[in-house]
Amino acid sequence: MQRQLAFWPAPQNTSQKPPIWDNLNPQHRATLITSLARLISKTVQSKDLSEIQEDKHDQ
């Protein structure tokens, strides 16, 4: 008889992960936050641009 696998299996290891931010110095934190903000803004801007181009194409 086949067993069905759980769709969302429970984690086997319940240990706490170390906090990432505590291990970074302020300069690295600022660099990381700036990089993430730039990636997010590029993604949002490219999505907005593609929607504008689709609207122009539909007209």
Secondary structure, DSSP 8 states (H G I E B T S, - for coil): ------SS---S-------TGGGS-HHHHHHHHHHHHHHHHHHHHHHHHHHHHHHHHH-
